[in-house]
Amino acid sequence: MEIKVELTKNPKEKVPADNLGFGNVFSDHMFIMDYKTDKGWHNARIVPYSSISYEPAIMVFHYGQAIFEGLKAYRTEKGEVVLFRPEENFKRLNASCDALCIPRIDEDFALKALLKLLSIDKSWVPDAPGTSLYIRPFIIATEPHIGVHPAGSYHFIIITGPVGAYYKEGLNPVKIYVETKYVRAVVGGLGEAKASANYAASLRAQMEAEKKGYTQVLWLDGIERKYVEEVGTMNVFFVIGDEIVTPMLTGSILPGITRKSCIELLRSWGLKIIERKISIEEIYQAHEKGLLKEAFGTGTAAVISPIGELCWNDKKIILSDGKIGELSQKLYDELTGIQYTRKPDLFNWIVKVE
């Protein structure tokens, strides 16, 4: 399929790196592709970033058929622009399509479209330490119809924007509140899809946790309210004794790409990494016995985020003396080293933008 290109006539002024924040600034162009039942995916185009007009009746507004992905482009020390495992993001996007009855995209074509978009907006990839270009592919239902069934038309859109650190704490440990009242997802639902609905379901608990001084919520399983699942924007790992434990994928946890990369790195280092059910009670008992060495979250936005404090049923525990743990630091250094090509890409994870 041909990708039509319309370049902007009014390029935006770049924002200084120290004013970027996260998710506030957007690049000059975006990619859009249409879907209709009788035509399939068609009309692929790159156009200037702008507002889009929709009818009030489009089905995404009423029935929530919306999915998205998140990945980054990095500026290397040589000035090149690279991506980290982008094929995994489009593979996961299609898994989300299946979960929400959205027609699948051609993963190879989606990557081709992204690379073309990035080649046009290359200058938007910042070069200051710790910065990157955040990439947000998403699909929404656009058929104007009131009725509960899958839509007959969709838009697949990719927008990008330069970002700094996701958490204001940066690589300093974050405080996490263990949620016991609300449920985000259950097995058989949308938990393993990157669906907008999952994030809407997390907002109430997130806001209440922030009022108590916590950065994020750690979700427990929706049935027994016992087993650890994930943090709102991250998968989670615990170093207990000589083992590294992360909750197994049961169908209610997002299969994170950074999570997968960490598991592969840890195994390559010969460390004992285990995917299994782990209860919050076990974590607290391990802390009491002096076995809980550190905990950290993993995700595209923050890469590695060390956890410095947990609060469960008003009982607080401090991890790693409130400092970043040795393994958290090692994983962060290795992953960012690969992403910015400062370290060898032994797993062939890097894709260069020409």
DRENRO-434063 format. One record per residue: x, z, y of N, C-alpha, C, O in turn. Coordinates in steps of 0.001 Angstrom, whole numbers, plus 524288, in hexadecimal, padded with zeros to 5 digits. Example, Ala and Ser with C-alpha at 12.3 -4.5 7.8 and 13.67 -1.06 7.14 Angstrom:
<sites>
8338681E787E9C68300C81E787EE6C8339081E787F31C8379C821117F309
8323281BA87F7368356681BE47FBDC8326481EBE8001E8346181F6780472
</sites>
This chain:
<sites>
80348800007FB5A8000080000800008037280000804E180744802E780533
802167FCD18088C804F37FC9D80D81803B280167810C97FF478034C810C3
8078D8035681393806BF807A081747807398056781CC780B7F803F781E75
802E88051E81F8E8030980338824F180556807698287C804A780C1282784
80809805C482C8D80A8D80979830158090980848835B680992803E183793
8072280C518385C8061E80C0B83DFB809458105D8409480832814FD83FD2
80D2280ED68439F81088812B58461980E1D814C184B2380B5C811F584DEA
80F3A819BA84C3E80D2E81C10850FC80F948199C855D7814268181F855D8
80C7A81933859F680E648175F85F0280FAB81BED8629B811A081B33866F0
80E85820A7860BA80F7482557863E78122582992860A580FB182D6E85F28
81730828D485F8B819F982CC285C6E819C38322885F0681A05832AA863CD
819498362085BB98191283B7485DBE81E8B83D7785F098227883B8585D0F
81EA88415D8625F82399843EE86390824C4847EC85F508215484AE585DBE
82997847FC85D7882B1C84BA78595682B2A8514285B6982C6D8523785FF4
829CA854DD8580E829BD85A6D8595F82EF885CD9857D4830E285BCD8538B
8315B8601385B358364C862A3859CE835B9865DA854D18319E86825853D3
839E0865FC851B3839BA8689184C94837FF86E3984CEB835378701684978
83999871078510C8383F876938515C8329B8777D852FE830DC87BF88532C
82FB08734A8543382A29873C58559A826898717085176821D7870F48525D
828A98700284CFC8259086D2A8492082147870708469681CCC86EB984640
822A287526844CC81ED487807841B481DB48750883CAE821118723E83AAB
818E9875A383AAD8177F872EC835D3811F4870CF8364C80E44873C283736
8116786BAC835A880C43869418357D809B38686783ABE804F0867CF83B0A
80CCD8685583EF180A95867B18442E80BCC8626D846AA8091B860C284A49
80FD985FCF844B8811B485AF384718811428569384316812808575C83E82
80F7C851F3844C480EBA84D9B8412081169848AD84317811D9847C3847CB
813318458A83F618165E840F0840908131083C85842CA80E5983D1C84388
8158C8381F843D7812F7833C38469080F15830BB8434180B6682E7284554
80FE1830AF83E1480CAC82D4783AC380A5A8302B8361680C0B83476834BC
8067F82DC4833AD8042682FDA82EE9802AF82B5482B59801F6826E882D19
8024482C858265B800A8828A7822757FAFF829B1820FE7F96C82E3082054
7F7EF825828207C7F27B825FA81EC77F152821BE81AC17F32581D5181B3D
7EE4882323816CB7EC6581F57812F97E6BE820B78119E7E5588254C81135
7E38D81CB8810F17DDF881D6980FF67DCB581CCA80A2C7DF7A81A2480745
7D87B81F4C8089B7D65781E7D803567D07A81D97803BA7CDB98206180682
7CEA3819B3800EF7C913818E98000D7C857817967FA4E7CBAB815137F7E9
7C3FB8194B7F8207C30F818B37F2897C39F8130F7F0C37C5BB8120F7EC8F
7C1C480F597F3E67C1D7809DC7F2497C6F9807187F3847C7BC8029F7F1ED
7CA8A809BA7F65A7CF77807317F7E47D44F80A297F61C7D8A18080E7F633
7D39780F0E7F47E7D81F8123D7F32E7DB1F813B67F81D7D9158135A7FC74
7DFFA8155E7F7637E347816A27FBE87E502811937FE857E6B980DF37FBDD
7E4938114B803B37E5CD80C7F8068A7E6E980DBA80C427E67B8123280DFC
7E857809AC80F237E94480A0C814CA7ED5180E3C8161D7EC57811B181950
7F1D480DE0813A27F61B81183814C17F8938101A819F77F9C380B8D81AF5
7F95A8140B81D547FB60812E6822837FE338179B824CB7FCF781C1A8239F
801FE8166F82810804A981A6782B348032681965830DA803E381519832E1
8010981D608335B7FEFB81CC9838A5800E48215183BFE802DC8252C839E6
80057820ED84132801C482562844867FE8982A37843327F9DD829DC8421F
8011A82EB58434C7FE5D833A7842607FA3A834578469F7FB658341184B47
7F5688353B844F57F127835CB848C27EC7E8386D846297EC808396684173
7E88F8398D849457E3B183BB3847347E0EE83791843F07E1AB832E2844BF
7DDB68395D840337DAA7835D483CF27D4E38374083D9E7D37F83BDB83DA7
7D19C8335A83E247CC088344083EE67C91E833C0839B47C9C482FE9836E3
7C5E0837B5838777C2B8837A0833B97BD13838F9835047BBF283B86838EF
7B99383734831A57B423838C48321B7B38E83E89830917B6738406D82D3A
7AFE084154832F27AF18846D7831957AD70847A982BE97ADEB84BFA829DA
7AB8184391829647A97E844238240F7AD958433681FDE7AC468437981B3F
7B28984220821407B6498410281D0F7B6BC845BF8197A7B68184A3D81B2D
7B75F844958148A7B69B8488D8107B7BAB784CDB810667B9AB8512280E79
7BF6384BCA812777C35184FEC812907C17585487815D67C2BD85901814A3
7BE708537E819F97BC89857BE81D477B89F85B3D81A6A7B81C85FDC81BA8
7B5E68590C816A27B18F85BD2814377B2BE85DC980EB07B0B4861D280D0B
7B61585AE480BD07B6F785C42806527BCAD85D10804EA7BDF885E0780062
7C01A85CA8808CE7C56C85E898081D7C90C85B4F804C87CCE485D66802C9
7C7FE85638804137CBAF853028011A7D071851DF804887D0A484DEE80749
7D4398555D8044F7D8F4854DA807787DD808572F804767DD3685B9A80296
7E1AD85433804057E66E85604801627EB1C85483804BB7EAC08510F8080F
7EF8385725803D07F422855DC806F77F91885731804057F8FD859A27FFE0
7FD6F855858064480299856C18044C8060885881808D88048B857F980D63
80A9085A908079D80E5085C0F80B9F813CB85B3D809968153585D4280576
816DD8584980C7581C608577E80B1E81F6F856C68101F81D2A856C28145C
824898562F80FB2827D3855DE8145C82BCC85173813F682D6D84FE480FB6
82D4984F7F81885831C884BFD818FD8361384EFF81BD483500851FA81F73
83AEF84E3281A2A83F558512C81C328436284D8981EA28445F8494581CA5
845B384F43822F184A0484C718256F84F2184EBC823628502E8535F8241A
8524184B8A820E28572784D6D81E9F85B7284DAA822C085AD284BC38271F
85FCC8500A82142864348506F824DC8666884B138264A868E784A7682A5B
8657A8472D822E986733841D0824058634083ED28274C8641F83A478289B
85EED84156828A085AF283ECC82BC1856F683BBF828A2853868394182AE5
8575983BE4823688538A839308201B84E9083C7781F9F84E938412A820A5
84A57839E881E0C8456083C9981D318440783C3C8176A8441C837FF81524
842C7840B381508841B0840D680F6F83CB9843FD80E5983B02847278118A
83A7984305809BB835F9845EA807C48378D848E8802E383B518477F8003F
834A184D14801B0835A78504E7FD228311C84FCB7F94F82CDE851D37FA4C
831F984D227F50382E3B84C937F0B5828CC84AA77F27E824DB84CDE7F0DB
82886846A77F5C082365844F57F7B081FBE842FB7F37581AFA8435D7F3FD
821F3840DC7EF3A81E9F83EE97EAFE81B698434D7E88E8171F842647E696
81D878481A7E8B181AA684C957E69E815DB84DC67EA01811CB84F637E801
8165C84CFA7EF14811E884DFC7F28780D7584A267F194808E784BAF7F190
80EBE8452B7F0C980A968415D7EFED80840841E67EA6F803AD840B37E992
80B6D843B17E6CF8096A844E17E19380580849647E1EA8015E849377DF77
806CE84D657E4EC8034C851D87E5887FE738505E7E8B77FA308525F7E7BF
7FF2184CDC7EC857FA9F84B097EF847F69F848847EBEA7F1ED849557EC8A
7F875845787E82C7F4D58430A7E4757F2378470D7E0E57EDB58465E7DF60
7F50084B307DF947F28884F637DC8C7EE29851F07DFBA7EA15853597DD9B
7EF0E852817E4D07EAFF854947E83D7E67B850BE7E8B77E1F4852577E8FF
7E7B284BA47E8CE7E396847A57E8D37E003848587E4187DB3B848327E498
7E256849187DF8F7DF44849C37DAC77DBB884E887DB317D73484E5B7D989
7DDBC852C47DD627DAC18579E7DDAB7D60A8572C7E1447D217859CA7E06D
7D66D853D67E5537D239853667E9227CF5E84E267E8E77CCAC84CA97EC99
7CFFB84B5D7E48A7CD41846637E3C37CE648427E7E8237CAE683FC27E9FD
7D34F8424B7E9BC7D52883E8D7EDA37D82D83A517EAC67DB3383B927E741
7D77A8354F7EC257DA5D831337E96A7E043831C87EA187E229832F07EE5B
7E314830FA7E5E07E8C3831817E5ED7EB4D82D5F7E9727E92A829277EA52
7EFDF82EBD7EB657F30882B017EE577F761828F27EAD17F88F82B447E6C6
7F9BA824A37EC5A7FE58822967E9BB80301825B17EBD28045E8253C7F069
80570828D67E8798099582C577EA3D80E4B8295B7EC5A8109A82AF17F043
80FB5825217E9D88142B822037EBAE8130981FAC7F1078166F81F957F46D
80E3381DC27F1C780CD081B7C7F6D380CA681FAE7FB0F80E3D81EB47FF7E
80ABB8245B7F9B980A898289C7FD838100882A057FF59810DB82AF5803FD
813D282A2C7FBBB8193182B4A7FD3181B69826E88008F81E34827E980457
81A2C822127FF2F81BDC81D9A8025D819B481E0E807EB81C8281D1F80BB6
814BF81F7B8085F812498200B80D84814D682467810A5815C3823D981554
815FA828C780E018187D82D22810AF81DE782B96812A281F4F82CC381714
820EB828FA80F5C8262B82752810E8825F6823978159982949823D881910
8221082029815AF8217A81C8F81A1D8200B81F8681F1B8221981E6F82350
81C778234C81E8B81AF78267F8230B81FB0829788252A8207E829BA829E6
822C982BB2821A98275B82EAD8235282B9482B2F825B982E5C82CD482949
82C0C8266D823CC82FEC822E08260D82E878219482BBA831F7820AB82EF6
829678218382CE38279D820748323E828588253E835BD829E3824C383A45
8273D829CF8339E8278A82EA6836B382C60831E28356D82C4A836AD835CE
8309682F3B833E88356E831EB8326A8377B83583836B38399B839B08359E
836D4833DA83B83838FD836D583FE28364583C22840818383483F8D84348
831C483CCE83DE782EF1841BA83E3E83118845E083A8C82F9284A6C83AE6
83491844678370E836D8848408337183B0784B428366583F0784900837CF
83A368504B8375C83DEC8533E83A94842FE85455837B28433B8540B832E7
8470E8559683AB084C28856938384384E2585C16839338527685D5D83780
84B2985F6383BD784CE1864CB83CAF84CAD867C683781849628669C83433
8502186B95836C18502D86E9E831DF84AD787102830B384853873468341E
849278707582BC584443872C482A1783F6186FBD82B7983B118715B82A18
83FFB86B5582E3383B6D8682582F9783ABB863B082BB983E4D8626D828C1
836228615482BC6834F685CF2828508301F85A2E82A6482DDB85BCF82E4F
82E9085608827C5829BE8534B8291B825C28548E824E88266F8531A82060
8219C857438266981D8B858868229A81A01853CD821E5818AE8511E825A9
8187D852CF81D038155384E3A81BA28104E8501A819178106C8531F81559
80BE184E4B81B25806D085007819298039484B4981766800DB848F181A97
803D6849D78125D8002E845FF8103B7FB04848BA80EE97FB1184D1F80CF6
7F6A68463D80FEE7F19E8488F80E817ED7F8445580DA17EDFB83FEF80F83
7E97C845C980ABF7E5238423F809987E00F8451480AD57DF4A8498F80944
7DC9D8426F80DA87D787844B080EF17D331840CB80DA07D3FA83C0D80DC2
7CE92842EF80C567C9FC83FB980B397C77683E088105B7C64C8414F813AE
7C69D838F1811067C4B7836EC8160F7BF5B83456815C47BD6F83251819AF
7BCEE834608112C7B7BF831FC810D57B3C983536813EC7B377839F18131F
7B0BC832C9817737ACC0835AE81A587A7CB83643817117A481832C2816EB
7A75083AB0814797A2E083B75810FA7A21284144810037A5DA8442780F4C
79D48842F780FFD79BF78485A80EA2799DC84860809147958F8467980811
79CE384A848058779B7984A9D800037A02A84C557FCD47A48984A977FDD3
79F5484FAD7F9117A3B1851FD7F6307A55684E7C7F1AA7A32A84EC17ED61
7A93984B2F7F2B87ABB8847FB7EEB37B0BE845DF7F1137B15D8461D7F5D6
7B453843D47EDFB7B929841B77F0307B80183D4A7F4037B46A83A307F33A
7BB1983D147F81E7BA5C839107FC1D7BBD8833AB7FA057BE848332A7F60E
7BA0982FB57FCC97BB5782A567FB5E7BF8A828017FED67C12C823917FDFA
7C15782AF0802C97C58882907806347C90C82D93807C87C74B8320780843
7CE1282C59808957D20083058809D17D61382E1380D807D69E8295280DFD
7D8E98318C810117DDA28302B812EA7E23783331810967E1E2837EA80FBC
7E6758306F80F957EB76832D880E367EEE283254813087EFF182DFF814D5
7F099836BA8151C7F36F836DB81A107F882839E58195E7F8AA83DC281682
7FCA08382B81BF88018883B2781C2C802FA83BEE821E2803898382A824D2
80393840E3823708058B84225828A080A988453A827FE80B838478E823E3
80DD48454182BF9812CF8480482BC3813D184AC6830F18118284978834F4
8174F84E99830C4818C2851478359481D87854B7834CF81E1C8571C830AE
820F785505838B1825A78584C8383C8244085E0F8384F820BE85FAD83B2A
826FE8612C83528825CD866C1834B082ABB86A048349382EF78683183338
82A0186EFA8361382E05872F28355682C978764C830B282A6F8745882CDE
82DC387B58830FA82CA287EEA82CA6826C887FDA82C2A8240A8803C83019
824DB8803A8275481F4B881368266581DD3886D2827D0819EB887BC82A76
820FA88A8D826098200F890018275A823918918C82BE98281A88FF982C32
82165894A782F778248D8966B833EE8291F899C68321C82D1389A37834D0
8288B89C2A82D7282CCA89F5D82B4F8316989C1282979835AF89E1B828A2
83083896DD828D8834A189386826CF835E089501821398325C8954781DF4
83AD4895F88201283C6B8977081ACB83C5B89D5E81A0983DC489F46815DA
83AC38A04181DFA83A3F8A5EB81D57835838A717819EC831B98A421819FA
835A98AB5D816F1831588ACA38136482C1C8AD418162E82BD58AF4381A8B
827F78AB7B81390822B28ABDC815B381FBE8B044812F9821008B1CC80E98
81BC18B243815B8818698B66681396813868B3EF81145810E98B0D1813D5
8124A8B55480C6A80DFF8B2E080986809E78B6FB8080480B308BB2E8060D
804FF8B5AB808FB8009D8B912807A57FE128B71E8029B7FC978B28E80242
7FD908BA817FEBC7FB308B90A7F9BF7F53D8B9737FA487F3208BDAF7FB24
7F29B8B5067F9C37ECF68B4C77FA997EA008B69D7F5B97EAEA8B4AE7F16B
7E67E8BA557F6767E36B8BC627F2177DD8C8BB937F2CC7DA888BC497EF1F
7DBF68BA1D7F7717D65E8B99F7F8997D4648B4067F7F97D0458B3257F5A7
7D74F8B0427FA087D5968AADA7FA177D8318A7AD7F5C17DC4B8A9227F3B7
7D5B48A34C7F4687D7AD89FC37F05D7D86689A5C7F2BD7D4F4898677F576
7DCD8897FA7F1B57DDDE892B57F3B57DC3788E857EFE17D9DA88AA07F16B
7DD6D88F457EAE07DC6888B2E7E6FE7DC0988D9C7E1947DE07891E17E0A2
7D97488AD07DE0C7D92A88C727D89A7DA7A887C37D5207DA22883457D6CC
7DBF8888E37D04E7DD12884BF7CC897D81E8817D7CBC77D3DC8839B7CB11
7D8BC87C5F7CBF07D442878E47CB987D252877207D0DD7CEF2873B87D134
7D473879717D50E7D306877EF7DA5B7D712874547DCB87D94D871037DA0B
7D802875027E1D07DB7A8717B7E4AF7E0E6873C17E5B27E3FF871727E88F
7E20F878467E35B7E6E887AF97E49A7EBD6877D57E3D17EF93878787E6C6
7EBF4874707DFE67F0B9871757DED47F0F386C647E1ED7F4CF8698A7E197
7ECD886B377E4F77ECD48669E7E8657EE5E868497EDE47ED6F86CBC7EF78
7F0BA864B07F0C97F1F6865DC7F6477ED53864067F98F7ED9E8603B7FC80
7E90A866E87F8E67E4268659F7FB787E379868F7800597E4D086D9680060
7E16A8669E804677E09686980809487DD3886E51808627DDF38725080AF6
7D98486DF4804B87D5F78724C803A87D8E087738802037D73887B8B8034D
7DD358769F7FF2B7E03487B2D7FD7D7E24187E42802227E267883108020A
7E3D287B7A806257E62087E0680AB67E1E28807280E1F7E2B98848681087
7DD5487DF280E557D8E78804A811137D7618856E80E747D6058893981115
7D79F88586809407D62988A3A806507D9FB88EB68072F7D8B08933A80629
7DEA988D80809107E2A98918A809C17E2AE893E880F3D7E545897DE8101C
7DFE389199812E77E07F89306818697DECD898A28199B7E17989B6D81C77
7DA6489A438176C7D86689F77818AB7DC498A3B4817197DD758A73E81A22
7DE448A3468124A7E2198A71F810777E7148A6D5813AF7E96F8AAD7814E7
7E8AE8A21B815107ED668A1658182A7ECED8A40C81D7C7F0898A6B481F39
7E8818A351820097E7C18A5AA825317E7B68ABA5824D97E9DD8AE4C8283C
7E5468ADBB820C67E5248B3688202A7EA908B59781F097EBF28B9D0820E2
7EDA18B2AC81BFB7F2FC8B45C81ADC7F6518B45881FCE7F9758B7E3820A1
7F5A48B062823137F8A48B009827ED7F7658B49982B8B7FAD98B69B82E38
7F2798B63A82B9F7F0F88BAB482EDE7F3B68BFA982D177F4898C3408302F
7F51E8BFDC8281C7F7DA8C46B825F37FDC48C3E38265E800AB8C74E824A0
7FF868BF96828AF805258BEE08298B807F58BBE18254A80CBE8BC24824E6
804FB8B8F982207807678B61981DBB807588B03F81ECD803BB8AE388213E
80B668AD8F81CF180C0A8A7FE81DFD808998A4AF81A83806648A0CA81C47
808198A63381587805378A30E811C8802658A68880DDA803478AB4080D8A
7FEFA8A40180AE17FBFB8A69F806C47FE188A4FE8016F7FF2A8A0648008B
7FEB28A8BC7FDE97FFE68A79C7F8767FACE8A7F97F56D7F8538AC177F542
7F93E8A3947F3007F4448A3587F03C7F4D98A51F7EA967F8B58A3EB7E7FC
7F0F78A7FB7E8C37F0908A9647E3417EC938A5D07E0AE7E98F8A3307E359
7EC928A5B87DB857E8EC8A2407D8C87E3458A3BA7DA1B7E2158A8417DB34
7DFDF89FDB7D9FB7DA898A09E7DBBF7D6F08A32F7D7CD7D2808A4767D924
7D8A98A3FC7D3047D5548A64A7CEFD7D6688AC277CE677D2EF8AF607CF3B
7DB318AD7A7CCFC7DC878B2F37CC1B7DECA8B5A27D0F17DF528BA697D10F
7E01E8B28A7D4EE7E29F8B49D7D9B07E7748B7D37D83C7E85F8BC137DA49
7EA728B5A77D4AD7EEBA8B8A37D24E7F3E68B5A07D2717F8038B7D57D397
7F39C8B0987D1427F8648AD877D0AF7F9CE8AAA97D5B97F6738A8727D85D
7FED18AAC27D6F8800CA8A82B7DBAC8002F8A2457DB15801448A01C7D6ED
7FE7889FAF7DF397FE05899FC7DF25801D8897807E2FC805EC895887E15D
8009E8978E7E7FE804218953F7EBD78031A897A07F12B7FF1389A177F213
806DA896D27F4B180623898397FA2580340893B47FCB98034F88F557FAB7
800B6894B8801297FD74890C1803A77FFEF88B70804447FD5E8877A80357
804E288B3B805CF80781886358069F80C32885748030580F57881E9803DC
80CB2888B97FF0D811638887E7FBC98103B88A227F63080CAE88D3B7F53A
81334888127F2898139188A687ED548173288F1B7EDC2819EC88FB87F1AB
8173D892697E9C381A228974A7EA3B81D638985A7E55A81BCF897117E0FF
821F589AB97E627825A889C0F7E200827418A1C87E290827828A3DE7E6E3
828568A4517DE0A82A258A9B97DDFC82F018AA177DA9182F1F8A8037D63C
832F08ACB27DC81837A88ADB27D96D837328B3367D736837A08B7137DA0B
8364F8B37E7D20E835788B87F7CF66839B38B9137CB35839CB8B62D7C75F
83D238BCCD7CBFF841878BD5E7C864844CF8B86F7C86A8468B8B6A47CC86
845A78B6387C3B8848BE8B1697C367845448AC957C2DC847228A8617C176
8402B8AD367C3FB83C7F8A8DF7C38F83A568A75F7C8ED839C98AAA57CC68
839258A2657C97B8364F8A0847CE15830FF89EC97CC278309B89B427C8E8
82CE58A1407CE22827978A04E7CC3D8245D89DB87D0898247989F677D509
82186899A57CF1F81DCC897397D2B2818AA8966E7CFC6818BC895207CB25
81434897317D26280F338967E7CFB180EB58910D7CD4880FF688D1F7CFC0
80CDE890E97C87380C2088BF27C5C880795888FF7C8498041788B597CA9B
807AF883D07C7C880389880857C9ED7FEE3880B07C6357FF1D87EAB7C1D9
7FABA883187C7FD7F625883D87C4A47F18C8806B7C6377ED97880487C37D
7F20787DA67CA987EDB987A7A7CC7E7EB8887C627D1A47E859879B87D411
7ED36880FA7D3577EB6B883027D8627EFEE883B17DC307EF43885F07E062
7F48B881BF7DAB87F93C882367DDF77FB3D87CC17DF3F7FB758795F7DBD6
7FCB387BE57E42C7FED1876D07E5B080429875F37E31D80798879487E397
804ED8718A7E06580A0A870627DE1680DDB86E897E24B80E61869DB7E346
81075872377E4B5813DE871007E91D8189886DC57E78E81ACE86E7C7E358
81A1B86A377EAFE81EAF866ED7E9FF823B186A027EAF18278D869487E82A
823A786D707EED782827870E27EF9D8288C874BA7EB1182CDA875FA7E952
8241C876987E92882401879FA7E488826958773D7DFF3829FB879737DD5C
824F4872667DEF38271886F607DA9C82CF586E967DB4582FE986EF87D77E
82EA286D7D7E00F8343286C997E11E8375C871907E03D83BAF8715C7DE25
835318760C7E1D8837E787B067E1068388287C337DB3983CA787DEA7D97C
8345F87B477D843834A487C387D29D838E9878D67D02983BF087AB17CCEA
83922873E27D1BA83D18870597CF9A84294872037D13984635871AB7CE16
8433D873C97D60384859875AC7D7C4849F087A947D4C784E5C87AF87D2ED
8465A87E4F7D44E84791883367D1A384922882477CBF684CBE884BE7C9F5
8465C87EAF7C968847BF87D677C3FE84D1B87AD47C3B58502087BD77C01A
84E478777E7C78A8535F874DA7C785857D0878B87C86D85C42877BC7C6E2
8569C87D1F7CAEE85A82881327CBCE85AF3884F07C72985E17888947C73B
857CF884037C32E858068874D7BE898554A88C847BF218563C890177BC0E
851E788D067C30684F13891E87C3DD84A08891FE7C0B9847F688DE87BF43
84817896A77BFB78436F8974F7BC7D83E8F8971E7BFF183D1C89B027C25D
83C178929A7C02283764891E17C33A832B8891807BF8D832BC88E617BBE5
82EBE894AB7C08682A34894F17BD118253C893E77C02B82468896387C44D
821F2890707BE2E81CC788F767C06A818D18923B7BCE781825890D17B85B
81640896237BF0C812768991F7BBF380EC189C037BF9C80F8889C227C45A
80AB589E557BD4F807568A1C07C05880A578A6B47C1BE80D298A8E57BE85
809B18A8677C68D80C268AD507C81D8084F8B0477CB9C806568AE247CF6F
8074C8B5177CA4D8037E8B82D7CD3C8061D8BAC47D1EB80AD48BBB47D1EE
802FE8BBE27D5D8805118BEA57DA6B806C68C4207D8DC80A6C8C6487DB21
804248C6607D4FC805A68CB907D31F80B168CB747D0AC80E2C8CF127D165
80C3D8C7457CDC1811728C6C37CB66815A88C66D7CF95819E88C8977CEF6
8147C8C3BD7D3CD818478C3327D80D8195E8C87A7DA8D81DDC8C9D27DB9D
815438CB6E7DB77815FE8D09B7DDCE818D58D4507DA1481C028D77C7DBCE
817BC8D3F47D50181A768D7347D12D820418D5C67D0ED823A38D9287D073
8214F8D0A97D142826C68CEE97D13F829A28D1057D60682E3C8D2607D5B9
826E68D1497DA67829508D37B7DF1F82A768D9497DE7182EA28DB247DFF4
826C38DC267DC2A827858E1C17DB4482C288E2CF7D7B082EEC8E6B07D858
82CFF8DF607D3F08314E8DFFE7D03D8367C8DDD97D25883A858DE3E7CFC2
836598DB9A7D6FB83B1F8D96D7D94683C9D8D4247D70F841118D2707D7AA
838E78D17E7D47883A068CC777D1FC838A88C7C67D57883A978C3767D492
835578C8977D96E833B88C4447DCCE837E38C36B7E0FD838348C64B7E4D5
83B0C8BF6B7E02183F858BE887E39383E118BB917E888840008BCC67ECC4
83AAD8B7B67E7FE838F88B4B97EC968342C8B17D7EB3E832D88B0C37E6AE
8319D8AF917EF5182D2E8AC0A7EEBC82D738A8107F32782F5A8A9327F76B
82B808A3617F20882BA489F527F6158276B89B4A7F513825A989A8D7F0A9
825D8898B87F93E8221D8947A7F8E2824DF88F447F9678291B88EF47FBA8
8227688B287F751824BB885EB7F7A682093882157F97681C178825A7F7C0
8220E87E837FCEA81E6A87A907FEC982122876B68025382567877C380445
81EB1872438032B8210E86E3680671822128702E80BF68263D86F3980E29
81E43872F180E3481EAA87478813B18233D8782A814B28265D877468183D
8239D87C4E81192827A0880488127A82C5087FBE80ED28304C8824A80FB1
82BF487C8980ACB82FDC87BCF806A18301B880D48035382DA2881257FF36
83310884B38051F83349889CE80291831F788DEA806A78342888DEB80AEE
82E65891648055282CF989596808F282D6489ACB8061482A0089C0E802E9
8317389DD280720832138A2D68047482DB98A69E805F882BF28A6B080A70
82C0D8A9BA80235827F48AD968031682A858B2F1803C082D468B4CE80046
829968B55C8083C82C0A8BA65809648288B8BF0A8087482A688C36C807C6
823588BE118086981FAE8C2638079E81AB98C06180500818D28BC2580643
818AB8C36C80163813A18C2787FEF8810178C7258000D811D48CBA080002
80B128C60580107807478CA3E801AC802A88C92F7FE157FFE48C5507FEC4
801CF8CC937FA497FD8C8CC0E7F67E7FA928D1307F6557FCD08D54C7F53B
7F5868D0EE7F76E7F23F8D5A77F7957F4B48D9E37FAFF7F4D38DE7B7F992
7F6A68D83D7FF847F9028DBBE803737FE2B8DE28801B9800458E18C80469
8003C8DC6F7FD41805518DE577FB808096C8DA377FCBA809238D5D27FACC
80D348DBA37FFE98112C8D7F3801AC816418D8B77FEA2817DB8DD197FD78
818B38D4597FD6681DF58D4977FB2D821868D0F67FE4081FE68CCC77FFFB
826668D29B7FEE982A5A8CF89801A682DEE8CD127FD9D82FC98CFB57FA0B
82EE58C7F97FE2F8322C8C5257FA73837608C3AA7FCF38379A8C2418018B
83B878C4007F9E2840D48C2777FB86842678C50B800AB8451A8C2B9803E6
840A18C9F180158841C28CCD780631840018C9E780B0D842428CA8380F41
83BE08C6A580A6B839DC8C3B480EE283D548BF418109383CB28BD26814D9
8410C8BDC880D36844AA8B98280E78843DF8B50780A9F841538B5B580699
846008B08B80BCE845B08AC2380836848F28AD538035E84D528AF47803C4
846C68AC217FECC8498C8AD217F9EE84D9B8A8F87F8C084D858A4B47FAF7
851218AA477F5418556F8A6BC7F3E4853798A19A7F19C8557089D707F300
84FA38A1D77EE2184DA889D0B7EBAC84A78899D57EF8D84ACD895097EF96
8476D89C6C7F2C48446A899A67F6C984814896887FA4884715891FB7FB79
84C4E899067FBE485013896637FF49852A8891CF7FC848536688DA87FED3
85408892947F78F8569E88E727F49D85309889B87F3F8854BE885457F49C
84E1188AB07F2B384A56886667F21984971883957F7428492F87EC97F770
848FB886987FB6D84838884348009784CD9880BE8020784C2C87C57803D6
85184882C4801368563B87FC5802818569787ACC7FF3A8580F876AA80133
8553D87B397FA39855A6876B77F6BE8518B8729D7F818852C686DFB7F881
84CB58744A7F8C984880870927F9EB8494986DE07FF23848DF869197FF7E
84A6A870E98033184B3C86E79808578503E86B408085C8509D8675580B1F
8540E86CE28054E858D8869CD804E0857CA864718028B859FB860898044C
8546F864427FE97852EA85F427FC3D84F8A85C20800018504D8576C800A3
84BD085EBD802808483385C05805FB84AF88597980A9C8498E8552B80C39
84EDE85C1780CB8851C8859F381128856B78571580F66859F2855908129F
857478565880A3285BA185393807A1860F185616808A1864F7853758086E
860F285B2B809B3865F185DEC80A218681B85F39804C386CC28604D8042F
864A585F1D800BF8663C860457FB68864D885BA67F7F28615E8589B7F948
8678185B0F7F383866738569D7F007860D6856AD7EDFE85EAE85ACF7ECD0
85E88852117ED9A8593C851747EB8D85990850537E5B7858FF84BDE7E400
85A7C854707E2BA85B60853C97DD1F8566E8524A7DA25856BE850517D5C6
851E1853367DC7984CE78522B7D9D784A4A84D187DBB58460184BC87D9F6
84CDA84A4A7DF3984A938457D7E17584558846867E41884184843C07E335
8454384A8B7E7548408A84C157EA2484005849647EF7483BBC8492F7F1A2
8443A847607F18484443845687F6E4842F583F8C7F711844FA83C777F3FA
83F8E83E1C7FABD83E29838A67FBC283FA58377B8017083DF283A2C8050B
842CF8337880225844A28321F80766840CA82E8D80A2D83E9682AF9807D6
8400482F9480F3683CCE82C3B81298840508283381520843EF82997817F8
83F4E8234481426842A381F1E8165F8410A81DE881BFB8436381A8981E7B
</sites>
